Amino acid sequence: MNNSNCQPCALKFYCTAGNGMEYFLLQEVKTKLAAQDVDHIPGKVFFTTTFGVEHVRELKSAERLFLLLKRYVPLSPRTAMTAPEIHSRLMGDGSDWTRAVLSWKQLQRELTRSDQTASMVLAGRKRKRKEEEEGAVEGSPPDKPNVTPKRALVGESQEIGLRKDHLSSTEDCESGNCVGGDTAEVDDIDCDRDGGLQSDAGGRFSHQAPPVSFRVSCRCSGALSRRFTPQDVSRILGTAASRQLGWRVDLRRPDLEVNVYISDDHCVLGIPLLSLPLANRSYMKITGLRSTVAWAMASLSDVKPGSRVLDPMCGVGTILLEAAHEYQDAFFMGMDIDESQLFKACQNVEFAKLRDQMQLLQASCKDIPLPSSSVDAIVCDVPFGKKFGSKTDMVASLPVIVNEMERVLRVGGTLVLLLSPQLSCLLKKIITLQPVPSHTQEEDPGLGGGMDLFQSLQPQSYHRVSLGAIDAIIHKPL
């Protein structure tokens, strides 16, 4: 979005974030987007940036991306108790809504161009791979993945399809919080047809362009929700936009959606820019740990060019893949005792085309087959048996596992662990204990036998994050 002098125009966005992820998203928008006016409330981060939407959509710690329509002072429960008052406060003369939809249309054009470019690059890669496969028919077979378990694990390689994710969301409509109205189907957004959209001084669209089709989705809490349901508020605003701006209601396939969030403390209106969450990774074939949390752990690992990064309980490799995409000049190694999990990790590595950057090995985290002080960072989601279950008693095994991690970690290296609240309390307790010399320490399997426990580790930071039904703690000892 450029002005007459071709200078980038600053736009206001906000992203939703999982519980505890606001800290990481704040840091990411400042670092990657040079964001200004950065602010947050629980579950949302607001920012202004001149970066193009093709860069904004690459945020890794966010859930969903919105163009900020308006952020209001909270509605007073004493005054906002009638439909006209809600209309007047949230809609006004419609000028904010008109400006927002013009910005949204331009962003859709930018997203379309970005996807077209990605499609051409992908087509070129497909042609190149086809030529390589045809050339290898009479020669030696293609290279296998860089995997060295007890038995070779070979995953299928698949191309990443073009993401058509810049259409409006359906999540809130399915929950019944959308405004009622016309249900005629609308074709996918044709950005070119809207290039001549104009608005008059009163905010009403001229008849030179087709009217915008839309729906309103609302979430209410607090005092207002005791008087109006989310459907009531959606209906009030939807009716106002139809009459005042000439927009057309379409619940099934609208051009755009207006999301409204109202509580006693906040009032936020925004337009979703993508139908799919940012947390959906196009390079991930098999999902494990939530991608945003995996990225957050990788961001704490202080990876530098040439770093060697280890995940000794890698599972399907989610953390390693997030780290490898973020730090492309480092080398990554994943280990797991479970061959089936390692096979899935191999498929993910192949799918993401990262086999030159990553090696997988079947091994136990209690006996890591690496020399002492040989890795620069260890990042690990320690299983705690809530989602997938675990045959290992992690309370008894944690000291042994962390002590082995400390052995292979170089002096000054970084250790990042994801632990259950129970294991977190255990690790904090052990780290704060004074180390006991091994020749006098009594044998205690629960504390790692006759080892010096965590002599070089000191508490540094803790981040409580949500994994959905349960919470976990990201530990970063020093």
Residue pairs with C-beta under 8 A, 6 or more apart in sequence:
1 8
1 9
1 11
1 103
1 106
1 107
1 110
2 8
2 9
3 9
8 50
8 51
8 52
9 50
10 36
10 48
10 49
10 50
11 48
11 49
11 50
11 67
11 103
11 107
12 37
12 46
12 47
12 48
12 67
12 68
13 46
13 47
13 48
13 49
13 56
13 65
13 66
13 67
13 68
14 44
14 45
14 46
14 47
14 66
14 68
14 268
14 270
15 25
15 29
15 44
15 45
15 59
15 62
15 63
15 64
15 65
15 66
15 278
16 43
16 44
16 62
16 63
16 64
16 66
17 24
17 25
17 43
17 44
17 45
17 61
17 62
17 63
17 292
18 43
18 63
18 290
18 292
18 293
18 465
18 466
19 42
19 43
19 464
19 465
19 466
19 471
20 463
20 464
20 465
20 466
20 471
21 61
21 292
21 293
21 296
21 465
21 466
22 40
22 42
22 43
22 44
22 45
23 463
24 61
24 292
24 295
24 296
24 299
24 463
25 40
25 45
25 59
25 61
25 62
26 38
26 40
26 45
27 299
28 59
28 60
28 61
28 62
28 299
29 35
29 38
29 45
29 47
29 49
29 59
30 38
32 51
32 55
32 58
32 59
33 47
33 49
33 51
33 55
33 56
33 59
34 49
34 50
34 51
35 47
35 48
35 49
36 47
36 48
36 49
37 46
37 47
37 48
38 45
38 46
38 47
39 45
39 46
39 47
40 46
41 265
41 266
44 261
44 268
45 62
46 68
46 71
49 56
52 110
53 107
53 110
53 111
53 114
53 273
54 110
54 111
54 114
56 65
57 65
57 111
57 114
57 273
57 274
57 278
59 65
59 278
60 278
60 291
60 292
60 295
60 322
60 326
61 292
61 295
61 296
61 299
62 278
62 279
62 292
63 277
63 278
63 279
63 292
64 169
64 272
64 274
64 277
64 278
65 272
65 273
65 274
65 278
66 259
66 270
66 271
66 272
66 273
67 100
67 103
67 104
67 107
67 270
67 271
67 273
68 268
68 269
68 270
69 96
69 97
69 100
69 258
69 269
69 270
69 271
70 90
70 96
70 100
70 268
70 269
71 266
71 267
71 268
71 269
72 89
72 90
72 267
72 268
72 269
73 267
74 262
74 263
74 264
74 265
74 266
74 267
75 86
75 89
75 224
75 262
75 267
77 222
77 223
77 224
77 264
79 85
80 86
80 89
80 224
81 227
83 232
83 236
86 228
86 233
86 236
86 237
87 236
87 237
87 240
90 237
90 260
90 267
90 269
91 97
91 237
91 240
91 241
91 244
93 202
93 203
94 202
94 203
94 204
94 241
94 244
94 245
95 203
97 203
97 241
97 245
97 258
98 199
98 203
98 204
98 205
98 245
100 271
101 212
101 256
101 271
102 197
102 199
104 256
104 271
104 273
105 191
105 194
105 197
107 273
108 166
108 189
108 191
108 273
109 191
111 166
111 273
111 274
112 166
112 191
115 162
115 163
115 164
115 166
118 162
118 163
119 162
122 159
122 160
122 162
125 159
126 159
129 159
132 142
133 142
136 142
144 152
144 154
145 153
145 154
145 155
145 346
145 349
145 350
145 355
145 360
146 349
146 355
146 356
146 358
146 359
146 360
147 153
147 154
147 342
147 346
147 349
147 355
147 359
147 360
147 361
148 359
148 360
148 361
149 339
149 342
149 360
149 361
149 362
150 339
150 362
151 339
151 362
153 339
153 342
153 343
153 346
153 360
154 346
155 343
155 344
155 346
155 347
155 348
155 349
155 350
155 351
156 347
156 350
156 351
157 350
157 351
157 353
158 285
158 350
158 351
160 282
160 283
160 351
161 282
163 276
163 282
164 188
165 274
165 275
165 276
165 280
166 189
166 273
166 274
166 275
167 188
167 189
167 274
167 275
168 215
168 254
168 255
168 256
168 257
168 272
168 275
169 217
169 257
169 259
169 272
169 274
169 275
170 275
171 217
172 178
172 217
172 218
172 219
172 257
172 259
173 215
173 217
173 251
173 257
176 231
177 217
177 218
177 219
177 230
177 231
177 234
178 215
178 216
178 217
178 231
178 234
178 251
179 215
179 216
179 231
179 234
179 235
179 237
179 238
179 239
179 249
179 251
180 231
180 235
180 238
180 249
180 251
181 215
181 238
181 242
181 248
181 249
181 250
181 251
182 248
182 249
182 250
182 251
183 250
183 251
183 252
184 250
184 252
185 252
185 253
186 213
186 250
186 252
186 253
186 254
186 255
187 253
189 255
193 209
193 210
194 209
194 210
196 208
196 209
197 205
197 206
197 208
197 209
198 205
198 206
198 208
198 209
199 205
199 206
200 206
203 244
203 245
204 244
204 245
204 246
205 211
205 212
205 245
205 246
205 247
211 246
211 247
211 248
212 245
212 247
212 248
212 255
212 256
213 247
213 248
213 249
213 250
213 253
213 254
213 255
213 256
214 238
214 241
214 247
214 248
214 249
214 250
214 254
214 255
214 256
214 257
214 258
215 234
215 238
215 249
215 250
215 251
215 254
215 257
215 258
216 233
216 234
216 235
216 237
216 238
216 241
216 257
216 258
216 260
217 230
217 234
217 257
217 258
217 259
217 260
218 230
218 231
218 233
218 234
218 237
218 259
218 260
218 261
218 262
219 230
219 259
219 260
219 261
219 262
220 228
220 229
220 230
220 233
220 262
220 263
221 262
221 263
221 264
222 262
222 263
222 264
222 265
223 264
224 233
224 262
224 264
225 262
228 236
233 260
233 262
234 260
237 258
237 260
238 249
241 247
241 258
242 248
242 249
256 271
256 272
257 271
257 272
258 269
258 270
258 271
259 269
259 270
259 271
259 272
260 268
260 269
261 267
261 268
261 269
279 290
279 291
279 292
280 291
281 291
281 321
281 322
283 321
283 325
283 351
283 352
284 291
284 318
284 321
284 348
284 351
284 352
285 347
285 348
285 351
285 352
286 316
286 344
286 347
286 348
287 316
287 318
288 315
288 316
288 317
288 318
288 381
289 315
289 318
289 319
289 381
289 418
289 467
290 467
290 468
291 318
291 322
293 418
293 465
293 467
293 472
293 474
294 318
294 319
294 321
294 322
294 381
295 322
295 326
296 463
296 465
296 474
297 319
297 322
297 379
297 381
297 416
297 418
297 474
298 319
298 322
298 323
298 326
298 327
298 379
298 416
299 326
300 379
300 414
300 416
300 461
300 474
300 476
301 309
301 323
301 377
301 379
301 414
301 416
302 377
302 414
303 309
303 323
303 326
303 327
303 330
303 376
303 377
304 327
304 330
304 376
305 327
305 329
305 330
306 329
306 330
306 331
307 327
307 330
307 331
307 376
307 377
308 330
308 331
308 332
308 333
308 374
308 375
308 376
308 377
309 320
309 323
309 327
309 330
309 331
309 332
309 333
309 375
309 376
309 377
309 378
309 379
310 332
310 333
310 334
310 335
310 368
310 370
310 375
310 377
310 378
310 379
310 408
311 317
311 319
311 320
311 332
311 333
311 334
311 335
311 378
311 379
311 380
311 381
312 335
312 363
312 365
312 368
312 378
312 380
312 401
312 404
312 405
313 335
313 336
313 365
313 380
313 381
313 382
313 383
314 320
314 334
314 335
314 336
314 341
314 342
314 345
314 360
314 380
315 336
315 338
315 341
315 344
315 345
315 381
316 341
316 344
316 345
316 348
317 334
317 344
317 345
317 348
317 349
317 358
317 360
318 348
318 381
319 379
319 380
319 381
320 332
320 334
320 345
320 358
320 379
321 348
321 349
321 352
321 354
323 330
323 332
323 379
324 330
324 332
324 352
324 354
324 357
324 358
325 352
325 354
328 357
330 357
331 357
331 358
331 359
332 354
332 357
332 358
332 359
333 358
333 359
333 360
333 361
333 375
334 342
334 345
334 358
334 359
334 360
334 361
335 360
335 361
335 362
335 363
335 365
335 368
336 342
336 345
336 360
336 362
336 363
337 362
337 363
337 364
337 365
339 362
342 360
342 362
345 360
346 360
349 355
349 358
349 360
361 369
363 369
365 380
365 401
365 404
365 405
366 397
366 400
366 401
366 404
367 404
368 404
368 405
368 407
368 408
370 408
371 408
372 407
372 408
373 407
373 408
373 409
373 410
373 411
374 408
374 410
375 408
375 409
375 410
375 413
376 409
376 410
376 413
376 414
377 409
377 413
377 414
377 415
377 416
378 405
378 408
378 409
378 413
378 414
378 415
378 416
379 416
380 405
380 416
380 417
380 418
381 417
381 418
382 394
382 398
382 401
382 417
382 418
382 419
382 420
382 423
383 390
383 392
383 394
384 390
384 394
384 419
384 420
384 422
384 423
384 472
385 394
386 420
386 469
386 470
387 467
387 470
394 420
394 423
395 422
395 423
395 426
395 446
396 445
396 446
398 423
398 426
398 427
399 430
399 446
399 447
399 448
399 451
399 453
400 448
400 449
400 451
402 415
402 417
402 427
402 430
402 454
402 457
403 448
403 451
403 453
403 454
405 415
406 415
406 454
406 455
406 456
406 457
409 415
411 456
414 476
415 457
415 475
415 476
415 477
416 474
416 475
416 476
417 427
417 474
417 475
417 476
417 477
418 472
418 473
418 474
418 475
419 427
419 472
419 473
419 475
420 470
420 472
420 473
421 471
421 472
421 473
424 462
424 473
424 475
427 475
427 477
428 459
430 447
430 453
430 454
431 454
431 457
431 458
431 459
431 477
432 459
433 453
435 452
435 453
435 454
435 455
436 452
436 453
437 452
438 450
438 451
438 452
441 450
441 451
441 452
443 449
443 450
447 453
454 477
457 477
457 478
458 477
458 478
459 477
459 478
460 476
460 477
460 478
461 475
461 476
462 473
462 474
462 475
462 476
463 473
463 474
464 471
464 472
464 473
464 474
465 471
465 472
465 473
465 474
466 472
